Amino acid sequence: MRLRTALLGIIALATTLLPATAGAAGSPPSVLGGSGPYSAGYETTFRLPDHTIYRPGTLPAGIKLPIVAWGNGACRADGTWFENILTEWASHGFLVIANGRPGGFGQTDPEMLIESIDWAIAENSRLGSKYRNKIDTTKVAVMGQSCGGIETYEVADDPRITTTVLWNSGLLDDSQNNLLQQLHAPIAYFIGGPSDIAYPNAMDDWQRLPAGLPAFMGNLDVGHFGTFDQPNGGEFGRVGGHWLKWQLKGDQTSKTQFVGPACGLCSTDWEVQQKNLT
């Protein structure tokens, strides 16, 4: 409990992202940006009132958007707290759904990640939805930072999930280790090195992963706040985009960032470990 309190307290001090106002219903998303081919921003909908939806400003023709459900650090119900990195991923052709409304407050819970997935799948088939037949419902990532990473673990047994990603996060004590045995999809950890409060927990989890589970561990010495406050999410945004493009779009160039002894992140500032990646 003391570690959970510390995680909640330290991330609450971060001044990573300033919230903006979401666009009105039917209007283009707010805060368009990102380095990808589709300028992206966020919006809200009454059909998913406690979330913030990041997407390309113009939904691309002939392209289906994989689903990315995101849990915030501190389990904070502010869907724009990680705006930089979520906009970046959306600009590469993903539908990214964050827990919490823009500029919201209060606490989230793990079920909100499942609500994101359920909503996206329903919108893909709903008559009148602008997302109708534009979402790849077979490709789903669930990820979160710090406390949001714990939420990710708690829903990672959902069979619809095709990859699980933890940012600056790990289980808080051994009583939760059963969650690791429920993992079924390739998992990636992006941690801030030894100065990250979550580092020992993440490294302990790494040793306890189920045998045969494809897994990647990347440590960059940037501490618990990562690079989320940088334009486009900085290095975390770049690397996370490659993982999503590989896992959810089958991008073979992105795959080379993570696989093999000469991987793109190997022999860089990243400290890399790999398991069962082919």
Residue pairs with C-beta under 8 A, 6 or more apart in sequence:
3 172
3 173
3 197
3 201
4 147
4 172
6 197
7 74
7 146
7 147
7 172
7 197
7 198
8 74
8 75
8 147
10 197
10 224
11 73
11 74
11 76
11 145
11 146
11 147
11 224
11 225
12 74
12 76
14 73
14 225
14 228
14 229
15 229
16 81
16 82
16 84
16 225
16 228
16 229
17 80
17 81
17 82
17 83
17 84
17 228
17 229
18 80
18 83
19 78
19 80
19 81
19 83
19 102
19 103
20 30
20 31
20 80
20 83
20 102
20 103
21 30
21 102
21 103
22 29
22 30
22 42
22 43
22 44
22 52
22 101
22 102
23 29
23 30
23 41
23 43
25 44
25 45
25 46
27 43
28 41
28 57
28 58
29 40
29 41
29 42
29 43
29 53
29 54
29 55
29 57
30 41
30 42
30 43
30 102
31 41
31 42
31 83
31 87
32 39
32 40
32 41
32 57
33 39
33 40
33 41
33 87
33 88
33 91
33 232
34 40
34 87
34 88
34 89
34 90
34 91
34 92
34 232
35 88
35 91
35 232
36 88
36 89
36 90
36 91
36 92
36 93
36 241
37 91
37 92
37 93
38 56
38 57
38 58
38 60
38 90
38 91
38 92
38 93
39 56
39 57
39 91
40 54
40 55
40 56
40 57
40 87
40 88
40 90
40 91
41 54
41 55
41 57
41 87
41 90
42 52
42 53
42 54
42 55
42 79
42 80
42 83
42 86
42 87
42 90
42 98
42 102
43 52
43 53
43 55
44 51
44 52
44 53
44 79
44 101
44 102
45 53
47 119
47 123
48 97
48 115
48 116
48 119
49 101
50 77
50 99
50 100
50 101
50 104
50 112
50 115
51 79
51 97
51 98
51 99
51 100
51 101
51 112
51 115
51 116
51 119
52 79
52 80
52 97
52 98
52 100
52 101
52 102
53 95
53 96
53 97
53 98
54 86
54 87
54 89
54 90
54 94
54 95
54 96
54 97
54 98
55 65
55 90
55 95
55 96
56 65
56 90
56 91
56 93
59 65
59 130
59 131
59 134
60 93
63 93
63 134
64 133
64 134
64 135
64 136
65 93
65 94
65 95
65 131
65 134
65 135
65 136
66 93
66 94
66 95
66 135
66 136
66 139
66 140
66 141
66 244
66 248
66 249
67 94
67 95
67 97
67 116
67 117
67 120
67 121
67 135
67 136
67 137
67 139
67 140
67 141
68 89
68 94
68 95
68 96
68 97
68 140
68 141
68 142
68 143
68 244
68 248
69 97
69 113
69 114
69 116
69 117
69 140
69 141
69 142
69 143
70 82
70 86
70 96
70 97
70 98
70 99
70 113
70 116
70 143
70 144
70 148
71 99
71 108
71 110
71 112
71 113
71 142
71 143
71 144
71 145
71 147
71 148
71 149
71 151
71 152
72 78
72 79
72 81
72 82
72 98
72 99
72 100
72 108
72 144
72 145
72 147
72 148
73 81
73 82
73 144
73 145
73 146
73 147
73 148
73 168
74 146
74 147
74 148
75 99
75 107
75 108
75 109
75 147
75 148
75 150
75 151
76 100
76 105
76 106
76 107
76 108
76 147
77 99
77 100
77 101
77 104
77 105
77 106
77 107
77 108
78 100
78 101
78 102
78 103
78 104
78 105
79 98
79 99
79 100
79 101
79 102
79 104
80 98
80 102
80 103
81 100
82 98
82 145
82 228
82 233
84 228
84 229
84 230
84 231
84 232
84 233
84 237
85 228
85 232
85 233
85 236
85 237
85 240
86 96
86 98
86 233
87 232
88 232
88 233
88 237
88 241
89 96
89 233
89 237
89 240
89 241
89 244
90 96
92 241
92 244
92 245
93 249
94 244
94 248
95 120
95 131
95 135
97 116
97 119
97 120
99 108
99 112
99 113
99 116
99 148
99 151
100 106
100 108
108 148
108 151
109 151
110 151
110 152
110 154
110 155
111 155
112 151
113 142
113 144
113 151
113 152
113 155
114 155
114 158
117 140
117 142
117 158
117 160
117 161
120 131
120 135
120 137
121 135
121 137
121 160
123 129
123 131
123 132
123 135
124 131
124 132
124 133
124 134
124 135
124 137
125 132
125 133
126 132
136 248
137 160
138 162
139 162
139 247
139 248
139 249
140 160
140 161
140 162
140 163
140 248
141 161
141 162
141 163
141 164
141 165
141 244
141 247
141 248
142 152
142 155
142 156
142 158
142 161
142 163
142 164
142 165
143 149
143 152
143 164
143 165
143 166
143 167
143 240
144 150
144 151
144 152
144 165
144 166
144 167
144 169
145 167
145 168
145 169
145 226
145 228
146 167
146 168
146 169
146 198
146 224
147 169
148 167
148 169
149 166
149 167
149 168
149 169
149 170
149 198
150 169
150 171
150 172
150 176
152 164
152 165
152 166
152 169
153 164
153 166
153 171
153 176
153 179
153 180
154 179
155 161
156 164
156 179
156 182
156 183
156 184
156 185
156 187
157 182
157 183
157 184
159 184
161 184
161 185
162 185
162 186
162 247
162 248
163 185
163 186
163 187
163 188
163 243
163 244
163 247
163 248
164 183
164 185
164 186
164 187
164 188
165 187
165 188
165 189
165 190
165 240
165 243
166 187
166 188
166 189
166 190
166 191
166 202
167 190
167 191
167 226
167 236
167 240
168 190
168 191
168 192
168 196
168 197
168 198
168 202
168 224
168 225
168 226
169 189
169 191
169 198
169 201
169 202
170 189
170 191
170 198
170 199
170 200
170 201
170 202
170 203
170 204
170 205
171 177
171 179
171 180
171 201
171 204
171 205
172 201
177 208
180 205
180 208
180 209
180 210
181 210
183 209
183 210
183 213
184 213
186 213
186 214
186 215
186 216
186 247
186 277
187 209
187 213
187 214
187 215
187 216
188 215
188 216
188 217
188 218
188 243
188 258
189 202
189 205
189 206
189 215
189 216
189 217
189 218
190 218
190 220
190 226
190 236
190 239
190 240
191 198
191 199
191 202
191 203
191 217
191 218
191 219
191 220
192 198
192 199
192 219
192 220
192 221
192 222
192 223
192 224
192 225
192 226
193 199
193 219
193 220
193 221
193 222
193 223
193 271
194 219
194 221
195 221
195 223
195 224
196 202
196 219
196 222
196 223
196 224
197 224
198 224
199 219
202 217
203 217
206 215
206 217
206 273
209 215
209 275
212 276
213 275
213 276
214 275
214 276
214 277
214 278
215 274
215 275
215 276
215 277
216 243
216 258
216 272
216 273
216 274
216 275
216 277
217 272
217 273
217 274
218 239
218 265
218 270
218 271
218 272
219 270
219 271
219 272
220 226
220 227
220 235
220 236
220 269
220 270
220 271
221 269
222 235
222 236
226 234
226 236
227 233
227 234
227 235
227 236
227 237
228 234
228 236
228 237
230 237
232 238
233 240
239 257
239 265
239 270
241 254
242 251
242 254
242 257
242 258
242 264
243 254
243 257
243 258
245 251
245 254
246 252
246 254
246 255
246 257
246 258
256 263
256 264
257 263
257 264
257 265
258 264
258 265
258 272
258 274
258 277
259 274
259 277
259 278
260 266
260 274
260 277
263 272
263 274
265 272
266 272
